[in-house]
Amino acid sequence: MPEAILIDTDTASDDAVALIMALRSASARVIAITTVAGNVGVQQATRNALFTTELCGVGTPVYQGAEKPLARSLVTAEWFHGADGLGDHGYPPPRRAAEKQHAVEAIISLVRSNPGLLLVTLGPLTNIALALAQAPDLVRNVGRCVIMGGAPCCEGNVTPAAEYNMWVDPEAARIVFRSGLPIELVGWQLCRGAAVLAPTDIQFISNLGTELANFAVECNSTAREAYRTQTGEDGISLPDPVAMSIALDPSIGYESSRHYVDVETATELTRGMTVVDRLGVAANERNHATWAELLHSGSDQRGPNAKVYWAIDTPRWKQALYAALR
């Protein structure tokens, strides 16, 4: 039986492609999509998620969630994805509406009723943190929690230290990383370099000639130009689809290791930085008052709490994308 997947997303251009990959996978059964404010406002994220499900010809329920981060004002990424999150091509409104239940309530209910499910997060972790605050027992029912976010070994994409999803709501990210969820972290660095869709890859997708292939290229047109401005590289960088490819086939992330990971919340210089304890030194700081006070559980154990992916099989990631768009 296909694996049950719950996807939490701030649906913009790369999120939409990730949704297509999951919705068209023979090994996945997407039981719901929950939306959160991030790349765009939550109402637009919901509209984009509904539109994407309709493109895929499915009626997967969509639940609208948090409108802002836990403790900060929302800073969107419309400069990167376009005002509507999908490159501003005037896509029609979806025919369906979101479910009436709030996303946080839906997450709690769906995780409890689908033990062992795969939770994939593609945006800020606000909904997940709120669900855990109400129902900390959820950690026992999640089989895997694949998080797209962070820059565990390199520069960020919104500040020198931080990746956007973690930076937008670092307090939520800290709660999630300290919750006991079986986290697998897919950082922003994995969608760069050879993993970027080069002009030849983009042309290959366009030549597929399907509605989904055309949409995947078109809705990322603004993101392509923004990425060129940001990095000087011509191509489409797809962090969320890379994360989804690993969620659907963990062997695509062929190099990984387990570490203690925390998220910085106190300083603006490094706000949202994913701090990865690669040498295991945090466990030696048991008497460090600041760390101990910040641990929500009251425990001073700082052993590995996340599997961090360091490298992917780039040809296989791209083949997984092409298969979903054919």
Summary of the structure (lengths in Angstrom):
residues: 326
radius of gyration: 18.4
end to end distance: 23.2
largest distance: 60.8
contacts: 1172
relative contact order: 0.15
helix: 42%
strand: 17%
